[in-house]
């Protein structure tokens, strides 16, 4: 079922023409998303082959690991375990006949798992198989200054890679403690608002890192429009965000950009965002924002005063 929800400057389109599986609870799951992901598992995963022939020759066990926040997802998918499950598997193992590869996905804090794997491989791994941690993330998490977030766990993208003058790529990196996961989660996918936040952080990070890096002035970002289209669910697995600048204008105290943003998982485009924004020199817009805020408050005062007068007349009558 396709539908559109529209609010000022933001348009959300759900479903499209992609075939859907519908659960008894009413949630629709795209067949293309599920088939696409498992088709991806059967192909090259950062030079680690998932072919039947290699499985028979080296007998490597492989598990995909997600943060405990995604327990509901891990319960329903074979080969997917939570961080706690993975940690328990490492800590309770005494001897391995074959290697076990743990592919780290969204929401995993590597510190405890890395320490446990290192300890096992040092003490027990010499006589048999060993644990191996595998991550496809090709860069560290973006910085607080670039992503405009105060808490590191709320930064949801890695540092961008410049592919050309106008094209950039960055990996998604959701923490289990991210602000979007603290209240509730619906279904097995990452909620749409978290993906919109990833797009927002992408244009901030690219602009700060590649266009304003040598500018010592502070900038204030104003979004003119932001249109989002959800084509497939994004699950808590590896995904890439692609950011392409389609228009750029530069003046003395402002820099305007239009950009197309796509989030890709397992080779499938899941989310498209088109954004238009301007970075103003902070001191230029701060005064204007104060004037507008004061005007808004004055109008509300007059509105409430008129309503109070009407209420008084009504009570007297």
Residue frames as qw, qx, qy, qz and C-alpha x, y, z in Angstrom:
[[0.000, 0.890, 0.456, 0.000, 0.00, 0.00, 0.00],
 [0.439, 0.243, -0.002, 0.865, 1.50, 3.34, -1.01],
 [0.209, -0.883, -0.418, 0.056, 0.85, 6.57, 0.79],
 [0.395, 0.443, -0.103, 0.798, 2.17, 10.08, 1.23],
 [0.401, -0.777, -0.379, 0.305, 2.44, 12.21, 4.35],
 [0.402, 0.552, 0.055, 0.728, 3.30, 15.87, 3.81],
 [0.373, -0.795, -0.260, 0.402, 4.39, 18.54, 6.27],
 [0.208, 0.965, -0.100, -0.126, 5.93, 21.95, 5.42],
 [0.193, 0.792, -0.572, -0.092, 9.10, 21.44, 3.34],
 [0.197, -0.313, 0.928, -0.045, 9.23, 17.70, 4.12],
 [0.799, 0.148, -0.190, -0.551, 7.50, 14.94, 2.17],
 [0.348, -0.294, 0.885, -0.093, 7.48, 11.29, 3.17],
 [0.755, 0.214, -0.332, -0.523, 6.43, 8.55, 0.75],
 [0.504, -0.303, 0.782, -0.204, 6.00, 5.04, 2.03],
 [0.764, 0.203, 0.593, -0.153, 5.82, 1.74, 0.19],
 [0.193, 0.507, -0.554, -0.631, 5.88, 2.71, -3.49],
 [0.824, 0.236, -0.275, -0.436, 5.38, -0.16, -5.91],
 [0.167, 0.401, -0.889, 0.146, 7.72, -2.61, -4.16],
 [0.719, -0.268, -0.583, -0.267, 6.00, -5.92, -3.28],
 [0.256, -0.514, 0.526, -0.627, 5.36, -6.29, 0.43],
 [0.472, -0.211, -0.849, 0.105, 4.91, -9.08, 2.93],
 [0.372, -0.537, 0.082, -0.753, 2.28, -8.11, 5.49],
 [0.219, 0.035, -0.885, 0.409, 2.41, -9.55, 8.99],
 [0.310, -0.598, -0.736, -0.068, -0.58, -10.16, 11.22],
 [0.302, -0.606, -0.340, 0.653, 0.36, -7.09, 13.22],
 [0.320, 0.903, 0.258, -0.124, -0.10, -4.98, 10.08],
 [0.226, -0.752, 0.404, 0.470, 3.58, -4.26, 9.46],
 [0.812, 0.582, 0.006, -0.052, 4.67, -4.49, 5.84],
 [0.535, -0.544, 0.511, 0.395, 8.09, -5.90, 4.96],
 [0.517, 0.684, -0.318, -0.406, 9.51, -5.40, 1.48],
 [0.969, 0.086, 0.212, 0.095, 10.30, -8.66, -0.30],
 [0.596, 0.709, -0.176, 0.334, 12.98, -6.81, -2.24],
 [0.190, -0.804, 0.449, -0.341, 14.69, -5.73, 0.99],
 [0.797, -0.355, 0.469, -0.135, 14.77, -9.25, 2.46],
 [0.912, 0.330, 0.178, 0.167, 15.73, -11.00, -0.78],
 [0.401, 0.835, -0.230, 0.300, 18.31, -8.34, -1.53],
 [0.362, -0.753, 0.501, -0.227, 20.01, -8.69, 1.82],
 [0.828, -0.211, 0.519, -0.003, 20.31, -12.48, 1.69],
 [0.790, 0.577, 0.064, 0.195, 21.41, -12.31, -1.94],
 [0.118, 0.879, -0.375, 0.269, 24.14, -9.99, -0.74],
 [0.661, -0.542, 0.505, -0.121, 25.16, -12.52, 1.91],
 [0.918, 0.148, 0.347, 0.124, 25.85, -15.01, -0.87],
 [0.589, 0.734, -0.059, 0.333, 28.27, -12.64, -2.62],
 [0.594, 0.221, -0.345, 0.693, 31.57, -11.03, -1.70],
 [0.427, -0.880, -0.195, -0.076, 31.50, -9.38, 1.74],
 [0.109, -0.912, 0.395, -0.005, 34.68, -7.35, 1.85],
 [0.401, 0.547, -0.734, -0.046, 36.68, -10.15, 0.23],
 [0.339, -0.141, 0.872, -0.324, 35.18, -12.83, 2.51],
 [0.441, 0.043, -0.663, -0.604, 33.39, -15.35, 0.26],
 [0.586, -0.051, 0.566, -0.578, 30.16, -16.97, 1.39],
 [0.648, 0.267, -0.557, -0.446, 30.20, -19.79, -1.17],
 [0.941, -0.231, 0.074, -0.235, 29.26, -23.37, -0.31],
 [0.842, 0.333, -0.313, 0.287, 32.63, -24.58, -1.59],
 [0.186, 0.568, -0.488, 0.636, 34.61, -22.40, 0.82],
 [0.659, -0.459, 0.262, -0.535, 32.36, -23.43, 3.70],
 [0.995, -0.025, -0.068, -0.064, 33.14, -27.10, 2.99],
 [0.728, 0.402, -0.338, 0.440, 36.89, -26.54, 2.76],
 [0.220, 0.401, -0.479, 0.749, 37.58, -24.27, 5.73],
 [0.481, -0.505, -0.714, 0.058, 34.51, -24.94, 7.94],
 [0.116, 0.090, -0.288, 0.946, 34.44, -21.37, 9.20],
 [0.103, -0.680, -0.714, 0.135, 31.42, -20.47, 11.29],
 [0.130, 0.246, 0.102, 0.955, 30.05, -16.99, 10.62],
 [0.151, -0.699, -0.655, 0.244, 27.74, -14.89, 12.76],
 [0.093, 0.589, 0.133, 0.792, 26.48, -11.38, 12.19],
 [0.384, -0.399, -0.596, 0.582, 26.44, -9.39, 15.44],
 [0.075, -0.693, -0.244, -0.674, 24.09, -6.49, 16.28],
 [0.047, -0.310, 0.504, -0.805, 23.75, -4.40, 19.43],
 [0.012, -0.260, -0.902, 0.345, 21.47, -5.62, 22.19],
 [0.330, 0.346, 0.151, -0.865, 19.01, -2.88, 21.20],
 [0.579, 0.286, -0.468, -0.604, 18.17, -5.01, 18.17],
 [0.302, -0.118, 0.918, -0.227, 17.36, -8.17, 20.13],
 [0.657, 0.409, 0.414, -0.480, 13.95, -8.32, 18.45],
 [0.586, 0.643, -0.376, -0.319, 15.66, -8.54, 15.06],
 [0.085, 0.480, -0.872, 0.040, 18.23, -11.13, 16.15],
 [0.546, -0.006, 0.736, -0.401, 15.52, -13.44, 17.51],
 [0.741, 0.480, 0.303, -0.358, 13.96, -13.87, 14.09],
 [0.599, 0.718, -0.335, -0.120, 16.95, -14.21, 11.74],
 [0.960, -0.142, 0.081, 0.228, 19.26, -17.23, 11.60],
 [0.715, 0.256, -0.016, 0.650, 22.94, -16.39, 11.83],
 [0.009, 0.680, -0.067, 0.731, 22.24, -13.07, 13.57],
 [0.623, -0.446, -0.542, 0.344, 23.11, -12.72, 17.26],
 [0.189, -0.966, -0.054, -0.166, 23.30, -9.86, 19.75],
 [0.232, 0.713, -0.518, 0.411, 26.47, -8.40, 21.22],
 [0.574, -0.474, 0.527, -0.411, 25.72, -10.10, 24.55],
 [0.975, 0.113, 0.152, -0.113, 25.27, -13.46, 22.81],
 [0.690, 0.603, -0.301, 0.264, 28.58, -13.00, 21.00],
 [0.073, -0.691, 0.555, -0.458, 30.39, -12.01, 24.18],
 [0.789, -0.291, 0.428, -0.331, 28.98, -15.02, 26.01],
 [0.944, 0.328, -0.040, 0.011, 30.03, -17.30, 23.16],
 [0.464, 0.659, -0.452, 0.381, 33.62, -16.04, 23.40],
 [0.273, -0.601, 0.548, -0.513, 33.84, -16.07, 27.20],
 [0.831, -0.189, 0.409, -0.327, 32.40, -19.57, 27.60],
 [0.866, 0.438, -0.239, -0.020, 34.44, -21.21, 24.84],
 [0.668, -0.588, 0.425, 0.167, 37.40, -23.36, 25.89],
 [0.386, -0.243, 0.725, 0.516, 38.43, -24.88, 22.57],
 [0.605, 0.588, 0.026, -0.536, 37.37, -24.28, 18.97],
 [0.757, 0.089, 0.585, 0.278, 37.70, -26.91, 16.26],
 [0.450, 0.513, 0.415, 0.602, 37.30, -24.23, 13.59],
 [0.152, -0.009, -0.082, 0.985, 37.51, -20.47, 13.29],
 [0.043, 0.752, 0.647, -0.116, 34.48, -18.32, 14.11],
 [0.216, 0.211, 0.171, 0.938, 34.09, -15.00, 12.29],
 [0.044, -0.699, -0.582, 0.414, 31.97, -12.33, 13.97],
 [0.251, 0.422, 0.365, 0.791, 30.75, -9.66, 11.52],
 [0.140, -0.432, -0.472, 0.756, 30.06, -6.49, 13.48],
 [0.071, 0.615, 0.582, 0.527, 26.92, -4.62, 12.43],
 [0.127, -0.647, -0.024, -0.751, 24.97, -1.68, 13.89],
 [0.617, -0.666, -0.003, -0.421, 24.90, -0.93, 17.60],
 [0.917, -0.152, -0.248, 0.275, 27.95, -2.98, 18.64],
 [0.226, -0.910, 0.336, -0.082, 30.43, -1.57, 21.16],
 [0.805, 0.390, -0.432, 0.112, 33.65, -3.26, 20.13],
 [0.050, -0.701, 0.581, -0.410, 35.60, -2.67, 23.34],
 [0.693, -0.308, 0.561, -0.331, 34.36, -5.59, 25.48],
 [0.938, 0.303, 0.137, -0.101, 34.11, -7.95, 22.52],
 [0.539, 0.710, -0.405, 0.204, 37.60, -7.07, 21.28],
 [0.234, -0.620, 0.655, -0.364, 39.09, -7.62, 24.75],
 [0.832, -0.104, 0.470, -0.277, 37.37, -11.01, 25.10],
 [0.875, 0.483, -0.036, 0.004, 38.43, -12.17, 21.62],
 [0.307, 0.749, -0.524, 0.266, 42.01, -11.07, 22.19],
 [0.470, -0.487, 0.650, -0.346, 42.15, -12.91, 25.51],
 [0.919, 0.099, 0.333, -0.187, 40.74, -16.13, 24.01],
 [0.772, 0.606, -0.170, 0.087, 43.02, -16.10, 20.99],
 [0.097, 0.740, -0.590, 0.308, 46.05, -15.48, 23.19],
 [0.446, -0.385, 0.719, -0.367, 45.30, -18.21, 25.72],
 [0.719, 0.122, 0.649, -0.217, 43.20, -20.81, 23.88],
 [0.657, 0.671, -0.003, -0.345, 43.46, -20.10, 20.18],
 [0.054, 0.661, -0.714, -0.227, 46.88, -21.56, 19.50],
 [0.322, -0.121, 0.939, -0.011, 45.78, -25.18, 19.75],
 [0.349, 0.484, 0.801, 0.055, 42.68, -24.87, 17.60],
 [0.202, 0.688, 0.448, 0.534, 40.39, -22.36, 15.95],
 [0.234, -0.216, -0.275, 0.907, 40.18, -18.68, 16.86],
 [0.169, 0.818, 0.501, -0.224, 37.65, -15.87, 16.91],
 [0.355, 0.076, 0.290, 0.886, 37.94, -13.11, 14.32],
 [0.145, 0.731, 0.399, -0.535, 36.17, -9.75, 14.41],
 [0.358, 0.257, 0.545, 0.713, 35.26, -8.35, 10.98],
 [0.112, 0.753, 0.344, -0.549, 34.04, -4.80, 10.38],
 [0.520, 0.524, 0.458, 0.495, 33.29, -3.18, 7.03],
 [0.061, -0.980, -0.139, 0.129, 33.46, 0.37, 8.38],
 [0.734, 0.368, 0.034, 0.570, 36.25, 2.12, 6.53],
 [0.156, 0.542, -0.173, 0.808, 36.57, 5.24, 8.69],
 [0.181, -0.214, -0.708, 0.648, 36.08, 6.34, 12.31],
 [0.011, -0.778, -0.620, 0.107, 32.89, 7.98, 13.53],
 [0.209, 0.709, 0.128, 0.661, 32.45, 11.61, 12.50],
 [0.325, -0.007, -0.490, 0.809, 33.30, 14.25, 15.09],
 [0.066, -0.679, -0.600, 0.418, 31.05, 16.27, 17.37],
 [0.022, -0.552, 0.096, 0.828, 32.06, 19.50, 15.63],
 [0.081, 0.099, -0.704, -0.698, 31.34, 18.21, 12.13],
 [0.205, -0.377, -0.875, -0.225, 28.07, 16.40, 12.96],
 [0.257, -0.415, 0.071, -0.870, 26.84, 19.15, 15.34],
 [0.785, -0.430, -0.407, -0.186, 26.07, 16.69, 18.16],
 [0.280, -0.755, 0.448, -0.390, 27.16, 16.98, 21.79],
 [0.738, -0.309, 0.578, -0.160, 27.15, 13.24, 22.53],
 [0.037, 0.431, -0.810, -0.396, 29.25, 10.82, 20.49],
 [0.311, 0.173, 0.933, -0.054, 26.62, 8.06, 20.66],
 [0.436, 0.692, 0.418, -0.395, 24.24, 10.32, 18.73],
 [0.188, 0.628, -0.519, -0.548, 26.60, 10.63, 15.77],
 [0.833, 0.193, 0.472, -0.215, 25.29, 8.16, 13.20],
 [0.756, 0.647, -0.080, 0.056, 27.77, 8.47, 10.31],
 [0.780, -0.260, 0.150, 0.548, 31.46, 7.76, 9.83],
 [0.116, -0.662, 0.250, 0.697, 33.92, 10.29, 8.45],
 [0.717, 0.632, 0.151, -0.253, 33.20, 10.86, 4.74],
 [0.604, -0.141, 0.554, 0.556, 35.33, 9.60, 1.85],
 [0.319, 0.694, -0.114, -0.636, 35.66, 11.94, -1.12],
 [0.737, 0.225, 0.610, 0.186, 34.96, 10.02, -4.33],
 [0.428, 0.499, 0.347, 0.669, 35.03, 13.06, -6.68],
 [0.093, 0.226, -0.109, 0.964, 34.66, 16.84, -6.50],
 [0.487, -0.241, -0.016, -0.839, 30.95, 16.52, -5.73],
 [0.852, -0.175, -0.413, -0.271, 30.47, 12.91, -4.57],
 [0.114, -0.491, 0.719, -0.478, 31.10, 11.60, -1.04],
 [0.765, -0.209, -0.576, -0.199, 30.43, 8.32, 0.75],
 [0.159, -0.448, 0.651, -0.592, 30.19, 7.46, 4.43],
 [0.408, -0.164, -0.898, 0.010, 29.21, 4.39, 6.43],
 [0.567, -0.613, -0.123, -0.536, 26.27, 4.42, 8.83],
 [0.447, 0.118, -0.752, 0.471, 27.34, 3.73, 12.42],
 [0.548, -0.598, -0.153, -0.565, 24.44, 3.64, 14.87],
 [0.068, 0.281, -0.789, 0.543, 25.25, 3.23, 18.55],
 [0.367, -0.407, -0.836, -0.015, 22.99, 1.08, 20.73],
 [0.225, -0.539, -0.482, 0.653, 22.69, 4.15, 23.02],
 [0.096, 0.213, 0.361, 0.903, 21.58, 6.45, 20.19],
 [0.255, 0.134, 0.353, -0.890, 18.81, 8.88, 21.10],
 [0.599, 0.095, -0.370, -0.704, 16.42, 7.34, 18.55],
 [0.624, -0.025, -0.778, -0.068, 16.60, 3.91, 20.22],
 [0.060, 0.142, -0.690, 0.707, 16.06, 4.97, 23.85],
 [0.547, 0.001, 0.242, -0.801, 12.26, 5.09, 23.81],
 [0.778, 0.149, 0.576, -0.201, 10.85, 2.29, 21.67],
 [0.042, 0.345, -0.726, -0.593, 11.43, 0.48, 18.39],
 [0.769, 0.309, 0.269, -0.490, 8.84, -0.86, 15.97],
 [0.893, 0.440, -0.066, -0.064, 9.58, -3.95, 13.91],
 [0.872, -0.171, 0.166, 0.427, 13.06, -5.04, 12.86],
 [0.530, 0.582, 0.141, 0.600, 14.12, -1.95, 10.90],
 [0.329, -0.227, -0.209, 0.892, 15.80, 1.33, 11.82],
 [0.164, 0.781, 0.530, -0.286, 13.17, 4.05, 12.09],
 [0.475, 0.691, 0.302, 0.453, 12.86, 6.65, 9.38],
 [0.161, -0.983, 0.023, -0.087, 13.63, 9.64, 11.60],
 [0.674, -0.537, 0.366, 0.351, 17.05, 8.13, 12.39],
 [0.657, 0.268, 0.460, 0.534, 17.78, 7.92, 8.66],
 [0.164, 0.914, 0.202, 0.310, 16.72, 11.55, 8.16],
 [0.453, -0.860, 0.197, 0.129, 19.13, 12.47, 10.96],
 [0.745, -0.149, 0.434, 0.485, 21.88, 10.55, 9.14],
 [0.465, 0.641, 0.362, 0.492, 21.18, 12.64, 6.02],
 [0.149, -0.979, -0.044, -0.134, 21.30, 15.84, 8.09],
 [0.621, -0.652, 0.326, 0.287, 24.61, 14.89, 9.67],
 [0.741, 0.208, 0.416, 0.484, 25.95, 13.99, 6.22],
 [0.343, 0.794, 0.198, 0.461, 25.45, 17.44, 4.73],
 [0.366, -0.921, 0.126, -0.041, 26.78, 19.10, 7.87],
 [0.764, -0.413, 0.371, 0.329, 29.89, 16.92, 8.00],
 [0.675, 0.379, 0.362, 0.519, 30.73, 17.21, 4.31],
 [0.133, 0.919, 0.121, 0.351, 30.28, 20.98, 4.36],
 [0.480, -0.852, 0.208, 0.019, 32.34, 21.45, 7.52],
 [0.782, -0.317, 0.419, 0.334, 35.13, 19.05, 6.53],
 [0.626, 0.216, 0.495, 0.563, 35.55, 19.90, 2.85],
 [0.226, 0.727, 0.345, 0.550, 34.20, 23.40, 2.24],
 [0.261, -0.902, 0.012, -0.344, 34.64, 25.31, 5.51],
 [0.877, -0.246, -0.217, 0.351, 37.67, 23.57, 7.01],
 [0.530, 0.090, -0.089, 0.838, 39.93, 26.61, 6.59],
 [0.170, -0.640, -0.185, -0.726, 37.26, 29.14, 7.54],
 [0.274, -0.015, -0.708, 0.650, 37.59, 30.10, 11.19],
 [0.388, -0.164, 0.069, -0.904, 34.17, 31.75, 11.36],
 [0.304, 0.176, 0.874, -0.336, 31.19, 30.02, 13.00],
 [0.283, -0.038, -0.578, -0.764, 28.34, 29.05, 10.70],
 [0.482, 0.188, 0.594, -0.616, 24.61, 28.56, 11.22],
 [0.020, 0.040, 0.873, 0.485, 22.82, 26.10, 8.95],
 [0.512, 0.301, 0.294, -0.749, 19.32, 26.76, 7.65],
 [0.308, 0.166, 0.898, 0.267, 17.40, 24.06, 5.77],
 [0.334, 0.197, -0.205, -0.899, 15.29, 25.46, 2.95],
 [0.853, 0.077, -0.115, -0.503, 13.69, 22.16, 1.94],
 [0.137, -0.346, 0.926, -0.063, 14.16, 18.47, 2.64],
 [0.820, 0.128, -0.132, -0.542, 12.23, 15.78, 0.79],
 [0.245, -0.360, 0.896, -0.092, 12.55, 12.14, 1.82],
 [0.815, 0.146, -0.303, -0.472, 11.43, 8.98, 0.07],
 [0.489, -0.352, 0.780, -0.168, 11.56, 5.60, 1.83],
 [0.643, 0.333, -0.523, -0.450, 11.82, 2.82, -0.76],
 [0.795, -0.063, -0.601, 0.043, 12.87, -0.11, 1.46],
 [0.686, -0.727, 0.001, -0.021, 13.45, -0.79, 5.12],
 [0.345, 0.642, -0.588, 0.349, 16.96, -0.26, 6.46],
 [0.884, -0.382, -0.270, 0.006, 17.89, -3.04, 8.89],
 [0.419, -0.859, 0.291, 0.033, 20.58, -2.80, 11.61],
 [0.873, 0.034, 0.273, 0.403, 23.25, -4.12, 9.26],
 [0.387, -0.308, 0.283, 0.822, 26.03, -2.40, 7.32],
 [0.380, 0.807, 0.445, 0.080, 24.81, 0.40, 5.06],
 [0.450, -0.051, 0.173, 0.875, 26.41, 3.21, 3.05],
 [0.160, 0.862, 0.326, -0.353, 25.26, 6.79, 2.64],
 [0.520, 0.219, 0.377, 0.735, 26.09, 8.48, -0.66],
 [0.026, -0.827, -0.249, 0.504, 26.08, 12.28, -0.79],
 [0.500, 0.282, 0.439, 0.691, 26.19, 14.13, -4.12],
 [0.010, -0.589, -0.144, 0.795, 26.22, 17.92, -4.48],
 [0.448, 0.561, 0.621, 0.316, 24.03, 19.10, -7.34],
 [0.163, 0.853, 0.133, 0.477, 24.38, 22.87, -6.81],
 [0.599, -0.449, -0.255, 0.612, 26.80, 25.06, -4.90],
 [0.185, 0.836, 0.105, 0.506, 26.98, 28.86, -4.52],
 [0.634, -0.338, -0.306, 0.625, 29.48, 30.77, -2.41],
 [0.048, 0.878, 0.085, 0.468, 29.30, 34.37, -1.20],
 [0.153, 0.596, -0.491, 0.617, 31.21, 36.33, 1.39],
 [0.294, -0.277, 0.653, -0.641, 29.14, 35.27, 4.39],
 [0.794, 0.100, 0.391, -0.454, 27.05, 32.35, 3.10],
 [0.054, 0.289, -0.890, -0.349, 27.36, 29.05, 1.23],
 [0.750, 0.161, 0.210, -0.606, 24.33, 27.44, -0.41],
 [0.022, -0.240, 0.943, 0.230, 24.04, 23.80, -1.50],
 [0.854, 0.075, -0.006, -0.515, 21.57, 21.41, -3.06],
 [0.022, -0.409, 0.912, 0.005, 22.33, 17.72, -2.65],
 [0.854, -0.034, -0.335, -0.396, 20.99, 14.25, -3.36],
 [0.245, -0.451, 0.795, -0.322, 21.48, 11.71, -0.58],
 [0.841, 0.003, -0.417, -0.346, 20.91, 7.97, -0.90],
 [0.483, -0.459, 0.697, -0.265, 21.20, 5.25, 1.74],
 [0.724, 0.316, -0.549, -0.274, 22.18, 1.91, 0.24],
 [0.560, -0.390, 0.684, -0.258, 22.10, -1.49, 1.94],
 [0.643, 0.026, 0.758, 0.102, 23.06, -4.79, 0.33],
 [0.239, 0.036, 0.641, 0.728, 23.17, -3.09, -3.05],
 [0.016, -0.676, -0.692, -0.255, 19.59, -1.77, -2.74],
 [0.009, 0.309, -0.081, 0.947, 18.69, 1.92, -2.53],
 [0.262, -0.470, -0.806, 0.246, 16.53, 2.17, 0.59],
 [0.104, -0.834, -0.355, 0.410, 16.18, 5.89, 1.22],
 [0.426, 0.434, 0.240, 0.757, 16.47, 8.98, -0.97],
 [0.213, -0.792, -0.317, 0.477, 16.76, 12.51, 0.41],
 [0.398, 0.566, 0.208, 0.692, 16.87, 15.75, -1.56],
 [0.399, -0.725, -0.316, 0.464, 18.00, 18.73, 0.50],
 [0.327, 0.685, 0.067, 0.647, 18.57, 22.43, -0.08],
 [0.566, -0.724, -0.252, 0.304, 20.33, 24.40, 2.65],
 [0.311, 0.802, -0.154, 0.486, 22.51, 27.43, 3.34],
 [0.683, -0.353, -0.324, 0.552, 25.36, 27.90, 5.79],
 [0.028, 0.920, 0.072, 0.383, 25.22, 31.50, 7.05],
 [0.344, 0.313, -0.515, 0.720, 27.91, 33.20, 9.08],
 [0.366, -0.479, -0.753, 0.263, 26.54, 32.84, 12.60],
 [0.139, -0.405, -0.293, 0.855, 26.71, 36.50, 13.60],
 [0.149, -0.026, -0.444, -0.883, 24.83, 37.47, 10.43],
 [0.473, -0.345, -0.675, -0.448, 21.75, 35.37, 11.15],
 [0.349, -0.297, -0.726, 0.512, 21.78, 35.52, 14.97],
 [0.081, 0.207, 0.201, -0.954, 20.49, 39.10, 15.05],
 [0.448, -0.025, -0.478, -0.755, 17.82, 38.33, 12.45],
 [0.494, -0.242, -0.835, -0.024, 16.68, 35.23, 14.36],
 [0.178, -0.280, -0.593, 0.734, 16.33, 37.27, 17.55],
 [0.267, 0.129, -0.067, -0.953, 14.13, 39.83, 15.78],
 [0.537, -0.097, -0.657, -0.521, 11.88, 37.13, 14.33],
 [0.420, -0.249, -0.824, 0.287, 11.60, 35.36, 17.70],
 [0.015, -0.253, -0.417, 0.873, 10.60, 38.60, 19.43],
 [0.399, 0.058, -0.308, -0.862, 8.02, 39.36, 16.74],
 [0.523, -0.170, -0.804, -0.226, 6.52, 35.88, 17.16],
 [0.296, -0.296, -0.730, 0.540, 6.26, 36.28, 20.93],
 [0.140, 0.177, 0.139, -0.964, 4.64, 39.71, 20.58],
 [0.491, -0.055, -0.536, -0.685, 1.98, 38.25, 18.27],
 [0.495, -0.249, -0.829, 0.074, 1.26, 35.48, 20.79],
 [0.123, -0.235, -0.525, 0.808, 0.90, 38.01, 23.60],
 [0.344, 0.107, -0.125, -0.925, -1.67, 39.93, 21.54],
 [0.540, -0.103, -0.731, -0.404, -3.47, 36.69, 20.66],
 [0.400, -0.278, -0.798, 0.354, -3.72, 35.57, 24.29],
 [0.030, 0.193, 0.316, -0.928, -4.80, 39.07, 25.36],
 [0.462, 0.005, -0.358, -0.812, -7.65, 39.02, 22.84],
 [0.560, -0.183, -0.796, -0.137, -8.70, 35.53, 23.96],
 [0.258, -0.242, -0.677, 0.645, -8.69, 36.60, 27.62],
 [0.228, 0.117, 0.067, -0.964, -10.87, 39.60, 26.75],
 [0.563, -0.080, -0.573, -0.590, -13.37, 37.36, 24.98],
 [0.491, -0.210, -0.821, 0.201, -13.45, 34.98, 27.95],
 [0.068, -0.180, -0.481, 0.855, -14.11, 37.88, 30.34],
 [0.423, 0.046, -0.186, -0.886, -17.04, 39.10, 28.23],
 [0.596, -0.114, -0.734, -0.304, -18.44, 35.57, 28.09],
 [0.362, -0.200, -0.778, 0.472, -18.23, 35.14, 31.86],
 [0.134, 0.147, 0.274, -0.941, -20.01, 38.44, 32.50],
 [0.535, 0.002, -0.407, -0.740, -22.79, 37.53, 30.09]]
